[in-house]
Amino acid sequence: MGAARHLSLLPDLTGRLIPWPVPFADGIPQLLSHRGTPTVALASGDPFWHGAGTSLSKHLSPDEYVAIPAPSTMSLAAAALGWPLEKTLTFGLHAASFATLRPHLHPGQNLLATLRDGTAFSDLATYLTDLGFGASTLHVLEALGGPRQRIRTTTASTLNDTDIQHPVSVGIEVAGDGHTIPLATGRPDTLFENDGQITKRPVRALTLSALAPRPGEHLWDIGGGSGSIAIEWLWSHPSTQATVIEIDPTRTERIASNAANLGVHRLAVVTGSAPDALKNLTPPDAVFIGGGINRDMLTTVWAALPAGARLVANAVTLEAETLLMNWHADKGGDLMRIDIALSNPLGRKRGWKHSYPIVQWSVSK
């Protein structure tokens, strides 16, 4: 079994040739139907780098298959360009949105990515130009490692090639004056579309620090607002997961849009109110409560927390503060009051303008 392109490269064979259907997932049951019969699945390069290997191996035991990798597209591209792979970020954009690149667009950074086809290459150049990175150097990498290999260089803003052939990948030397996303938590508020319901940058930094994301962990963000906490949680590591629970459907649409535009498509968004909306969710490793906190919600969340999981809750109102103080007295953890003031014009001079103080309770169960 293999893509029509792969099958066309084979010599005459006595065995049966089966074209792999589109979408890819439709071919997996077909392949598994040949279990017990000698069968070959063809794939390009290294099947365990954004390839078929991971999709297939989870259906098979280790003694049922042998994987024979070839040099990956990334290895071939790095060798062709002379780029050290350990310092180069790599992406599978043949099956992911261009927005996946968004947090990594920093001038001076080298990126390698596979693409769906030549049209996608042109679309990528437009995407980079629209973000202010049109000065980025693009290396057009076609049919690497084969007799049709061709490498050309252009910039995102001047790309005019229309004969880019599949299979194609791209090497990007990021340049330009587009807005970059900082690496530290507490990114600028302006990154997130919002209606005013957003955990502001300094408080967000303190909240993410208390949530302490770790690889593979799942966050519940209750009262998501703009989704900024969950999005920054997902930026912390590619294996993290997050679910946002938000009662306002307009905000849930905005949260999903923010996640898509900022390259974290794995964010799950649930429209509903806690605690009812928490039923049947994947158990969390950490929970953030940023809005609408009450006794019933805290009771339900605490019961749902596995041992060792972390809870962080921010309160603005006196009623919510009292609730958190009582739970802190009963469950322990840390209670912190966050009082922030920013300088503002005061006549011809300046004075301090205070935000509402926030009480933050953080605890491990």
Secondary structure, 3 states (H helix, E strand, C coil): CECHHHHCCCCCCCCCCCECCCCHHHHHHHHHCCCCCCCCCCCCCCCCCCCHHHHHHCCCCHHHCCCCCCCCHHHHHHHHHCCCHHHCEEEECCCCCHHHHHHHCCCCCEEEEEECCHHHHHHHHHHHHHCCCCCCEEEEEECCCCCCCEEEEEECCCCCCCCCCCCEEEEEECCCCCCCCCCCCCCCHHHCCCCCCCCCHHHHHHHHHHHCCCCCCEEEEECCCCCHHHHHHHHCCCCCEEEEEECCHHHHHHHHHHHHHCCCCCCEEEECCCCHHHCCCCCCCEEEECCCCCHHHHHHHHHHCCCCCEEEEEECCHHHHHHHHHHHHHHCCEEEEECCEEEEEECCEEEEEECCCEEEEEEEC
